Amino acid sequence: MSPEVRQAKSADICRRIVQSGLLNRARTVMVYAAVRGEVDLTPLVEGLLSQACIVAFPVINAERKSLTPVAIASLRELQPGAFGIPAPPPTALRLAPEELDGVVVPGLAFDRDGYRVGYGGGYYDRFLPTIRANAVRIGVVYHGLLRPTLPREPFDQQVDWVVTEREAAGPFRA
């Protein structure tokens, strides 16, 4: 996929999240900084920040294999973090996982049951059980990477919705 096509599809995915209303009641949302061709959430982040939503990005602790949501006021605050993934600075406000109303989850692929394949570190599979049960979990992926099924392990965590440039599929979790 060319960078231009990727950017257009990412913008469509962000627009679909907004139009779906999945984050309408969310006041605190954790997103991610796109790497390796992932869906770029910049338009969504800018929109959330403009609505006075608290936006957090994960800070990775590679030693503990954990994620901590850390709030930002501007995308300009992001700097290279673990594995070269942009993250908030060390002085930024750390949030408790249970403060989140929503989490947007990246993936290499998702299936139509809300399960994902990531890069194999298990960070989100360990993090998602720590958020409130009623916080919305949104997986984002390009439509061509939304599969009928994917292999899964007992520890794999399910999202509520999977949003592509063509559809918002879900809800999956009861």
Residue pairs with C-beta under 8 A, 6 or more apart in sequence:
1 9
1 37
1 142
6 37
6 40
6 142
7 40
9 39
9 142
9 143
9 165
10 34
10 39
10 40
10 41
10 42
10 43
11 43
12 165
13 39
13 140
13 142
13 163
13 164
13 165
14 41
14 42
14 43
14 44
14 47
15 43
16 163
16 164
16 165
16 167
16 168
17 23
17 44
17 104
17 138
17 140
17 163
17 168
18 44
18 47
20 161
20 163
20 168
22 102
22 136
22 138
22 161
22 163
22 168
23 29
23 48
23 53
23 101
23 102
23 136
23 138
25 101
26 53
26 101
26 102
26 136
27 53
27 54
27 101
28 53
28 54
28 56
28 71
28 95
28 99
28 100
28 101
28 102
29 48
29 53
29 54
29 55
29 56
29 100
29 101
29 102
29 103
29 104
30 55
30 56
30 57
30 58
30 69
30 95
30 100
30 102
30 103
30 104
31 41
31 44
31 45
31 48
31 55
31 56
31 57
31 104
32 38
32 41
32 57
32 58
32 85
32 104
32 105
32 106
33 41
33 57
33 78
33 85
33 86
33 87
34 40
34 41
34 106
35 83
35 84
35 85
35 86
38 106
39 106
39 140
39 141
39 142
41 104
41 140
42 75
44 104
45 55
45 75
46 75
48 55
49 55
49 73
49 74
49 75
54 71
54 95
55 71
55 72
56 69
56 70
56 71
56 72
56 88
56 95
56 100
57 69
57 70
57 72
57 78
57 86
57 87
57 88
58 67
58 68
58 69
58 70
58 87
58 123
58 127
59 67
59 68
59 69
59 70
59 81
59 82
59 87
59 88
59 94
60 66
60 67
60 81
60 82
60 83
60 85
60 87
60 123
61 67
61 68
61 82
62 82
62 83
65 121
65 122
65 123
65 126
66 123
66 126
66 127
67 123
67 124
67 126
67 127
68 94
68 95
69 94
69 95
69 96
69 97
69 99
69 100
70 87
70 88
70 92
70 93
70 94
70 95
71 88
71 92
71 93
71 94
71 95
72 78
72 88
72 92
77 88
77 89
77 92
78 86
78 87
78 88
79 86
79 87
79 88
79 89
80 86
80 87
81 87
97 127
97 130
97 131
98 130
98 131
98 132
100 131
100 132
100 135
101 132
101 135
101 136
102 135
102 136
102 137
102 138
103 127
103 128
103 131
103 135
103 136
103 137
103 138
104 138
104 139
104 140
105 116
105 124
105 128
105 137
105 138
105 139
105 140
105 159
106 118
106 139
106 140
107 116
107 117
107 118
107 139
107 140
107 141
107 145
108 116
108 117
108 118
108 119
108 141
108 145
109 116
109 117
109 141
109 145
109 146
109 147
109 150
110 116
110 117
110 139
110 141
110 145
110 146
110 147
110 150
110 159
110 162
111 146
111 147
111 148
111 149
111 150
112 146
112 147
112 148
112 149
112 162
112 169
113 149
113 158
113 172
114 137
114 139
114 158
114 159
114 160
114 161
114 162
114 169
114 170
114 172
114 173
115 150
115 152
115 156
115 157
115 158
115 159
116 124
116 139
116 141
116 150
116 156
116 159
117 150
117 151
118 124
122 155
124 157
125 155
125 156
125 157
128 137
128 157
128 159
129 157
131 137
136 160
136 161
137 157
137 158
137 159
137 160
137 161
137 173
138 159
138 160
138 161
138 162
138 163
139 159
139 161
139 162
139 163
140 162
140 163
140 164
141 162
141 164
142 164
142 165
143 164
143 165
143 166
143 167
146 162
146 164
146 169
158 172
158 173
159 170
159 172
159 173
160 170
160 171
160 172
160 173
161 168
161 169
161 170
161 171
161 172
162 168
162 169
162 170
162 172
163 169
